[in-house]
Amino acid sequence: MPGSVTSTASWSFAGGAALAKSPWIESGAPADQPRAKIGGVSDAPTLVSRCREGDPAAFRELFLTHRNDVARIVFRMMGSSAEVEDLVQEVFLQVHRSIADFRGDARLSTWLYRLTVNVVLMHRRAARSRPQLVGEEAASPPKDTRLLPDEQVARRRRMLAFYRMIDRLSEKKRTVFVLHEIDGVSPVEIAKIVDAPVLTVRTRLFYARRELTAMIREEPDLASLVTDEGPGLDVVAQKVREEST
C-alpha cells in the first residue's frame, strides 16, 4: 500500500526465544507493502537446503525476500485487519517449523502461497468461533499522503465496502477470487495452492464472480464504479487492486 512503511522491529517474531533472537530478522530494511507477486529466489534449492541445516543467514534471506509478499497476500485475504502483522509473523513461524518438509515438488513460491493461505483460513475460522468485542473494528488501510483527505476517505470506504462484500462469499470461493482477481495468480497455480483440480478452481471463481456481481449495487461506495457499458466487477476489482498495492 502506498505510503506504508513498517520498521523491521514491528515485524519481529513474537513466538519463541530462538526466533526472536535469530539474525534472519535483524535487518533495518523497511517493509513497504509490496507491488509484485512472490518472486523466485536465486538458487532456491540451495537456499532451502541451507535453511534446513539451520543457517541463520539463509533464514534471514528467505524472510527478507518474501516478507512483503506474504504481507500483501495476508492483507488482501483479510482486508483492513489490525491482525495482519500478527499473521505475517505466524506465517514465518510456520515456515521455520515446516521448511524441513519442503521437498521441491512445487515451486517455493507456491509452497509459501499455500502456507500463507492456510494460516489466514485457520485464523478466520478461529475468529468466527469467538465473540466479537463491543467496539472492535478493522484497522484502516494505510494512508497515502499523496491523496487529499476526501480522496483518502473515499478510498477507505471503497476498501471496507469491498471486503464486506467478499466476506459474504464462502471460504473456498473467497480464496480463489482474491488469489486470481486481486493477486493475479493463475487458476493452474491456485489449484496447487488449494489442492484442488483446475476445473474446480475455475468453477469456484465463476460462482464467486456471479455472486459478487449481484452484490455490487448493494454497496453505495462501489456502485459509483459500475457503468452500464462496462463489466462492473472488473472495474471494482481493478480499483481495489490498485489501492492495495
C-alpha positions as CSV (number, residue, x, y, z in Angstrom):
1,M,0.0,0.0,0.0
2,P,1.4,3.4,-0.9
3,G,3.0,5.4,1.9
4,S,3.1,2.4,4.3
5,V,6.4,1.9,5.9
6,T,6.8,-0.6,8.8
7,S,10.0,-0.9,10.7
8,T,11.6,-4.4,11.0
9,A,11.1,-4.3,14.7
10,S,7.3,-4.3,14.3
11,W,7.7,-7.4,12.0
12,S,9.9,-9.3,14.5
13,F,8.6,-12.6,15.7
14,A,6.6,-12.8,18.9
15,G,6.9,-16.5,19.5
16,G,9.9,-18.4,20.6
17,A,13.1,-17.1,22.0
18,A,15.3,-18.7,19.3
19,L,13.3,-17.0,16.6
20,A,13.2,-13.7,18.4
21,K,17.0,-13.6,18.6
22,S,17.6,-15.0,15.2
23,P,19.7,-12.8,12.8
24,W,17.3,-13.5,10.0
25,I,15.1,-10.7,11.3
26,E,17.8,-8.3,12.4
27,S,17.7,-6.0,9.4
28,G,16.9,-2.4,9.3
29,A,15.4,-2.6,5.9
30,P,11.9,-1.1,5.6
31,A,9.0,-3.4,5.0
32,D,7.0,-1.4,2.4
33,Q,3.9,-3.1,1.2
34,P,4.9,-4.9,-2.0
35,R,3.9,-4.2,-5.5
36,A,5.0,-7.5,-7.1
37,K,3.9,-11.1,-6.7
38,I,6.0,-13.6,-4.7
39,G,9.2,-13.8,-6.7
40,G,11.7,-16.6,-7.3
41,V,14.7,-16.7,-5.1
42,S,18.0,-17.2,-6.9
43,D,19.1,-20.8,-6.4
44,A,16.1,-21.6,-4.3
45,P,17.1,-25.3,-3.7
46,T,20.4,-24.2,-2.2
47,L,18.6,-21.6,0.0
48,V,16.1,-24.2,1.2
49,S,18.9,-26.7,1.9
50,R,20.8,-24.1,4.0
51,C,17.6,-23.3,5.9
52,R,17.1,-27.0,6.7
53,E,20.6,-27.0,8.1
54,G,19.8,-24.2,10.4
55,D,21.8,-21.5,8.7
56,P,20.7,-18.2,10.2
57,A,21.8,-16.2,7.1
58,A,19.6,-18.4,4.9
59,F,16.6,-17.8,7.1
60,R,17.2,-14.1,7.1
61,E,17.5,-14.1,3.3
62,L,14.2,-16.1,2.9
63,F,12.5,-13.7,5.3
64,L,13.7,-10.5,3.8
65,T,12.9,-11.8,0.3
66,H,9.4,-12.8,1.0
67,R,8.0,-10.9,4.0
68,N,6.4,-8.2,1.9
69,D,4.9,-10.6,-0.5
70,V,3.4,-12.6,2.4
71,A,2.1,-9.4,3.9
72,R,0.4,-8.4,0.7
73,I,-1.4,-11.8,0.5
74,V,-2.5,-11.7,4.1
75,F,-3.8,-8.1,3.7
76,R,-5.8,-8.9,0.6
77,M,-7.3,-12.0,2.2
78,M,-8.1,-10.4,5.5
79,G,-8.9,-6.9,4.4
80,S,-8.1,-3.9,6.6
81,S,-7.4,-6.0,9.7
82,A,-5.4,-5.0,12.7
83,E,-4.1,-8.6,12.8
84,V,-2.2,-8.6,9.5
85,E,1.2,-8.2,11.1
86,D,0.5,-10.9,13.7
87,L,-0.5,-13.3,10.8
88,V,2.7,-12.4,8.9
89,Q,4.6,-13.4,12.0
90,E,2.7,-16.6,12.2
91,V,3.4,-17.5,8.6
92,F,7.1,-17.2,9.1
93,L,7.0,-19.2,12.3
94,Q,5.3,-21.9,10.3
95,V,8.0,-21.5,7.6
96,H,10.6,-22.0,10.2
97,R,8.9,-25.1,11.6
98,S,8.0,-26.6,8.2
99,I,10.9,-25.9,5.9
100,A,12.3,-29.4,6.5
101,D,9.1,-30.7,4.9
102,F,9.6,-28.8,1.7
103,R,10.7,-31.3,-0.9
104,G,10.7,-29.3,-4.0
105,D,7.7,-31.0,-5.6
106,A,6.3,-27.4,-6.1
107,R,7.9,-24.1,-6.5
108,L,9.0,-22.4,-3.3
109,S,6.6,-19.5,-4.2
110,T,3.7,-22.0,-4.4
111,W,4.6,-23.5,-1.1
112,L,4.7,-20.1,0.5
113,Y,1.4,-19.2,-1.0
114,R,-0.2,-22.4,0.3
115,L,1.2,-21.9,3.8
116,T,0.1,-18.3,3.9
117,V,-3.4,-19.1,2.7
118,N,-3.7,-21.9,5.3
119,V,-2.6,-19.6,8.1
120,V,-5.2,-17.0,7.1
121,L,-8.0,-19.5,6.7
122,M,-7.3,-21.1,10.1
123,H,-7.3,-17.6,11.7
124,R,-10.6,-16.7,10.1
125,R,-12.2,-20.0,11.3
126,A,-11.0,-19.4,14.8
127,A,-12.2,-15.8,14.7
128,R,-15.7,-16.9,13.7
129,S,-15.9,-19.1,16.9
130,R,-15.0,-16.3,19.3
131,P,-17.3,-13.4,20.4
132,Q,-16.7,-10.0,18.8
133,L,-15.8,-7.4,21.3
134,V,-18.0,-4.3,21.5
135,G,-16.4,-1.5,19.6
136,E,-13.9,-3.9,17.9
137,E,-13.3,-3.0,14.3
138,A,-10.8,-3.4,11.5
139,A,-7.8,-1.2,11.2
140,S,-7.9,1.5,8.5
141,P,-5.9,1.0,5.3
142,P,-2.6,2.9,5.5
143,K,-2.9,6.5,4.4
144,D,-1.5,7.6,1.1
145,T,-0.1,11.0,1.8
146,R,-0.3,11.8,-2.0
147,L,-4.1,11.8,-1.7
148,L,-6.3,14.7,-0.5
149,P,-8.2,14.0,2.7
150,D,-11.5,13.5,0.9
151,E,-9.8,11.0,-1.5
152,Q,-8.4,9.1,1.4
153,V,-11.8,8.8,3.0
154,A,-13.3,7.6,-0.3
155,R,-10.5,5.1,-0.8
156,R,-11.0,3.7,2.8
157,R,-14.8,3.4,2.2
158,R,-14.3,1.5,-1.1
159,M,-11.9,-0.9,0.6
160,L,-14.1,-1.6,3.5
161,A,-17.1,-2.0,1.2
162,F,-15.2,-4.4,-1.0
163,Y,-14.2,-6.6,1.9
164,R,-17.7,-6.5,3.4
165,M,-18.8,-7.8,0.1
166,I,-16.3,-10.7,-0.4
167,D,-16.8,-11.7,3.3
168,R,-20.2,-12.8,2.2
169,L,-18.7,-15.4,-0.1
170,S,-18.0,-18.9,1.1
171,E,-14.4,-19.5,2.2
172,K,-13.4,-21.5,-0.9
173,K,-14.9,-19.0,-3.4
174,R,-13.4,-16.1,-1.5
175,T,-9.9,-17.6,-1.5
176,V,-9.8,-18.3,-5.3
177,F,-11.3,-14.9,-6.1
178,V,-8.7,-13.0,-4.0
179,L,-5.9,-15.0,-5.4
180,H,-6.9,-14.7,-9.0
181,E,-8.7,-11.4,-9.4
182,I,-6.7,-9.3,-6.8
183,D,-3.4,-11.0,-6.6
184,G,-3.2,-12.2,-10.3
185,V,-2.4,-15.9,-9.6
186,S,-3.3,-18.2,-12.5
187,P,-6.0,-20.9,-12.0
188,V,-3.3,-23.6,-12.5
189,E,-1.2,-22.2,-9.7
190,I,-4.2,-21.7,-7.5
191,A,-5.1,-25.4,-8.0
192,K,-1.7,-26.3,-6.5
193,I,-2.1,-23.8,-3.6
194,V,-5.6,-25.0,-2.5
195,D,-5.0,-28.7,-3.6
196,A,-8.0,-28.8,-5.9
197,P,-8.4,-29.6,-9.6
198,V,-8.1,-26.7,-12.0
199,L,-11.7,-27.2,-13.1
200,T,-12.9,-26.9,-9.5
201,V,-10.9,-23.6,-9.1
202,R,-12.5,-22.2,-12.3
203,T,-15.9,-23.2,-11.1
204,R,-15.5,-21.6,-7.7
205,L,-14.2,-18.5,-9.5
206,F,-17.2,-18.4,-11.8
207,Y,-19.7,-18.6,-9.0
208,A,-17.7,-16.1,-6.9
209,R,-17.8,-13.6,-9.7
210,R,-21.5,-14.2,-10.3
211,E,-22.4,-13.6,-6.6
212,L,-20.2,-10.5,-6.3
213,T,-21.7,-9.0,-9.5
214,A,-25.1,-9.3,-7.9
215,M,-23.8,-7.7,-4.6
216,I,-22.1,-4.7,-6.1
217,R,-25.1,-2.4,-6.5
218,E,-26.0,-3.1,-2.8
219,E,-22.8,-1.2,-1.8
220,P,-23.2,2.5,-2.4
221,D,-19.4,3.1,-2.2
222,L,-18.8,0.6,-5.0
223,A,-21.9,1.3,-7.1
224,S,-20.3,4.5,-8.4
225,L,-17.6,2.5,-10.1
226,V,-20.1,0.4,-12.0
227,T,-21.1,1.6,-15.5
228,D,-23.9,0.3,-17.7
229,E,-21.5,-0.4,-20.5
230,G,-18.6,-2.0,-18.6
231,P,-18.1,-5.1,-16.5
232,G,-18.8,-3.7,-13.0
233,L,-16.9,-6.4,-11.1
234,D,-13.8,-6.0,-13.2
235,V,-13.9,-2.2,-12.6
236,V,-14.2,-2.7,-8.8
237,A,-11.5,-5.4,-8.7
238,Q,-9.1,-3.3,-10.6
239,K,-9.7,-0.3,-8.4
240,V,-9.2,-2.4,-5.2
241,R,-6.1,-4.0,-6.7
242,E,-4.6,-0.5,-7.4
243,E,-5.4,0.7,-4.0
244,S,-4.0,-2.3,-2.1
245,T,-0.6,-2.2,-3.8
